[in-house]
Amino acid sequence: MRHDDIVSAMASGGVDNMEKYQYMLGQIRTYQYLSQEISSLLNKKEQKENEGTVIDINSKPKLSYQIKISRC
């Protein structure tokens, strides 16, 4: 992953001037931001797919029915 490469370069002394350091730091922050945004979007999608209510209807003691009500 490019993020890890940049972190390794910074940690091993691969930065020879402040301008390059700031550029690499900006890249790391961008990768972290994008990773968080993608994760948030995926979590929202998973939650939306799992929405709905399950109702258990027991009309007879040995039989049970479940109805899933989904919101559109």
MDAnalysis code that builds the backbone (N, CA, C; Angstrom):
import MDAnalysis as mda
import numpy as np

u = mda.Universe.empty(216, n_residues=72, atom_resindex=np.repeat(np.arange(72), 3), trajectory=True)
u.add_TopologyAttr("name", ["N", "CA", "C"] * 72)
u.add_TopologyAttr("resid", np.arange(1, 73))
u.add_TopologyAttr("resname", ["MET", "ARG", "HIS", "ASP", "ASP", "ILE", "VAL", "SER", "ALA", "MET", "ALA", "SER", "GLY", "GLY", "VAL", "ASP", "ASN", "MET", "GLU", "LYS", "TYR", "GLN", "TYR", "MET", "LEU", "GLY", "GLN", "ILE", "ARG", "THR", "TYR", "GLN", "TYR", "LEU", "SER", "GLN", "GLU", "ILE", "SER", "SER", "LEU", "LEU", "ASN", "LYS", "LYS", "GLU", "GLN", "LYS", "GLU", "ASN", "GLU", "GLY", "THR", "VAL", "ILE", "ASP", "ILE", "ASN", "SER", "LYS", "PRO", "LYS", "LEU", "SER", "TYR", "GLN", "ILE", "LYS", "ILE", "SER", "ARG", "CYS"])
u.atoms.positions = np.array([
    [0.847, -1.189, 0.000],
    [0.000, 0.000, 0.000],
    [0.886, 1.245, 0.000],
    [0.530, 2.210, -0.743],
    [1.309, 3.441, -0.867],
    [1.445, 4.165, 0.468],
    [0.407, 4.169, 1.272],
    [0.439, 4.811, 2.585],
    [1.595, 4.266, 3.413],
    [1.711, 2.954, 3.462],
    [2.772, 2.325, 4.255],
    [4.161, 2.663, 3.703],
    [4.274, 2.765, 2.393],
    [5.548, 3.130, 1.778],
    [5.986, 4.534, 2.199],
    [5.036, 5.439, 2.230],
    [5.344, 6.821, 2.609],
    [5.737, 6.889, 4.079],
    [5.013, 6.193, 4.933],
    [5.333, 6.178, 6.364],
    [6.728, 5.595, 6.584],
    [7.038, 4.517, 5.887],
    [8.367, 3.899, 6.015],
    [9.472, 4.847, 5.566],
    [9.241, 5.530, 4.463],
    [10.239, 6.473, 3.954],
    [10.475, 7.605, 4.945],
    [9.404, 8.096, 5.545],
    [9.544, 9.177, 6.510],
    [10.268, 8.694, 7.772],
    [9.950, 7.491, 8.211],
    [10.548, 6.964, 9.433],
    [12.022, 6.599, 9.250],
    [12.401, 6.237, 8.030],
    [13.781, 5.805, 7.787],
    [14.693, 6.944, 7.330],
    [14.176, 8.151, 7.373],
    [15.011, 9.291, 6.993],
    [15.020, 9.588, 5.514],
    [13.980, 9.195, 4.802],
    [13.905, 9.424, 3.371],
    [13.468, 10.832, 2.997],
    [13.415, 11.720, 3.969],
    [12.986, 13.095, 3.716],
    [14.203, 14.000, 3.872],
    [14.536, 14.715, 2.815],
    [15.736, 15.546, 2.872],
    [15.458, 17.042, 3.007],
    [14.178, 17.434, 2.909],
    [13.855, 18.845, 3.142],
    [12.424, 18.990, 3.649],
    [12.134, 20.140, 4.196],
    [10.840, 20.397, 4.824],
    [9.704, 20.363, 3.801],
    [9.954, 20.824, 2.606],
    [8.926, 20.833, 1.566],
    [8.475, 19.401, 1.236],
    [9.434, 18.516, 1.096],
    [9.134, 17.112, 0.819],
    [8.410, 16.467, 2.002],
    [8.822, 16.817, 3.215],
    [8.177, 16.301, 4.427],
    [6.702, 16.708, 4.463],
    [6.435, 17.977, 4.202],
    [5.058, 18.466, 4.217],
    [4.218, 17.797, 3.132],
    [4.807, 17.581, 1.954],
    [4.101, 16.912, 0.861],
    [3.726, 15.478, 1.259],
    [4.694, 14.760, 1.824],
    [4.451, 13.369, 2.231],
    [3.432, 13.295, 3.373],
    [3.516, 14.239, 4.296],
    [2.551, 14.286, 5.396],
    [1.139, 14.533, 4.860],
    [1.024, 15.393, 3.865],
    [-0.269, 15.648, 3.222],
    [-0.818, 14.399, 2.547],
    [0.060, 13.618, 1.919],
    [-0.377, 12.376, 1.297],
    [-0.895, 11.390, 2.346],
    [-0.182, 11.266, 3.449],
    [-0.610, 10.354, 4.516],
    [-1.976, 10.760, 5.045],
    [-2.145, 12.051, 5.300],
    [-3.438, 12.533, 5.811],
    [-4.564, 12.280, 4.809],
    [-4.271, 12.446, 3.527],
    [-5.271, 12.199, 2.487],
    [-5.657, 10.728, 2.444],
    [-4.666, 9.833, 2.509],
    [-4.958, 8.396, 2.517],
    [-5.805, 8.017, 3.729],
    [-5.482, 8.573, 4.885],
    [-6.254, 8.273, 6.094],
    [-7.687, 8.787, 5.968],
    [-7.854, 9.988, 5.437],
    [-9.183, 10.569, 5.253],
    [-10.021, 9.724, 4.296],
    [-9.421, 9.360, 3.153],
    [-10.154, 8.561, 2.169],
    [-10.519, 7.182, 2.717],
    [-9.613, 6.595, 3.450],
    [-9.889, 5.298, 4.065],
    [-11.064, 5.387, 5.028],
    [-11.113, 6.446, 5.833],
    [-12.207, 6.639, 6.781],
    [-13.528, 6.879, 6.050],
    [-13.502, 7.658, 4.992],
    [-14.723, 7.932, 4.223],
    [-15.273, 6.656, 3.589],
    [-14.400, 5.846, 3.012],
    [-14.838, 4.587, 2.396],
    [-15.428, 3.665, 3.456],
    [-14.772, 3.588, 4.599],
    [-15.267, 2.754, 5.687],
    [-16.649, 3.217, 6.163],
    [-16.819, 4.513, 6.302],
    [-18.117, 5.063, 6.730],
    [-19.214, 4.758, 5.714],
    [-18.904, 4.909, 4.442],
    [-19.896, 4.630, 3.395],
    [-20.278, 3.149, 3.389],
    [-19.305, 2.267, 3.567],
    [-19.603, 0.843, 3.604],
    [-20.453, 0.482, 4.820],
    [-20.164, 1.097, 5.968],
    [-20.965, 0.840, 7.170],
    [-22.408, 1.303, 6.983],
    [-22.597, 2.470, 6.369],
    [-23.952, 2.969, 6.114],
    [-24.707, 2.027, 5.191],
    [-24.020, 1.514, 4.179],
    [-24.651, 0.596, 3.229],
    [-25.069, -0.691, 3.936],
    [-24.200, -1.233, 4.792],
    [-24.522, -2.455, 5.526],
    [-25.710, -2.236, 6.452],
    [-25.741, -1.094, 7.132],
    [-26.851, -0.805, 8.038],
    [-28.155, -0.669, 7.269],
    [-28.107, -0.049, 6.101],
    [-29.311, 0.138, 5.294],
    [-29.844, -1.204, 4.802],
    [-28.939, -2.126, 4.450],
    [-29.353, -3.443, 3.977],
    [-29.992, -4.261, 5.096],
    [-29.623, -3.992, 6.341],
    [-30.134, -4.756, 7.478],
    [-31.346, -4.103, 8.141],
    [-31.840, -3.017, 7.578],
    [-33.009, -2.348, 8.154],
    [-34.252, -3.200, 7.991],
    [-35.204, -2.953, 8.820],
    [-36.457, -3.695, 8.770],
    [-36.805, -4.192, 10.155],
    [-38.009, -4.673, 10.280],
    [-38.485, -5.168, 11.558],
    [-38.989, -6.580, 11.372],
    [-38.664, -7.450, 12.301],
    [-39.157, -8.818, 12.273],
    [-40.236, -8.942, 13.338],
    [-41.410, -9.423, 12.921],
    [-42.530, -9.603, 13.842],
    [-42.832, -11.086, 13.925],
    [-42.898, -11.629, 15.132],
    [-43.177, -13.039, 15.354],
    [-44.656, -13.174, 15.700],
    [-45.405, -13.916, 14.869],
    [-46.830, -14.108, 15.090],
    [-47.050, -15.561, 15.494],
    [-47.551, -15.775, 16.696],
    [-47.827, -17.127, 17.187],
    [-49.337, -17.366, 17.182],
    [-49.847, -17.876, 16.084],
    [-51.282, -18.162, 16.021],
    [-51.592, -19.512, 16.660],
    [-50.659, -20.456, 16.606],
    [-50.791, -21.754, 17.254],
    [-49.545, -21.977, 18.103],
    [-49.649, -22.717, 19.175],
    [-48.494, -22.893, 20.057],
    [-47.254, -23.484, 19.370],
    [-47.408, -24.415, 18.430],
    [-46.260, -25.073, 17.833],
    [-45.800, -24.423, 16.534],
    [-46.599, -23.569, 15.965],
    [-46.240, -22.915, 14.715],
    [-45.946, -21.444, 14.977],
    [-44.940, -20.938, 14.335],
    [-44.673, -19.504, 14.419],
    [-44.362, -18.997, 13.022],
    [-44.764, -17.794, 12.768],
    [-44.535, -17.154, 11.483],
    [-43.746, -15.877, 11.737],
    [-42.876, -15.590, 10.843],
    [-42.141, -14.330, 10.919],
    [-42.407, -13.532, 9.663],
    [-42.678, -12.278, 9.869],
    [-42.901, -11.360, 8.758],
    [-41.848, -10.283, 8.854],
    [-41.141, -10.065, 7.766],
    [-40.144, -9.012, 7.737],
    [-40.746, -7.812, 7.025],
    [-40.747, -6.704, 7.697],
    [-41.279, -5.467, 7.144],
    [-40.090, -4.588, 6.766],
    [-39.980, -4.289, 5.505],
    [-38.869, -3.463, 5.029],
    [-39.384, -2.079, 4.699],
    [-38.528, -1.112, 4.957],
    [-38.867, 0.265, 4.605],
    [-38.322, 0.573, 3.239],
    [-39.127, 1.223, 2.422],
    [-38.687, 1.565, 1.065],
    [-38.176, 2.954, 1.000],
])
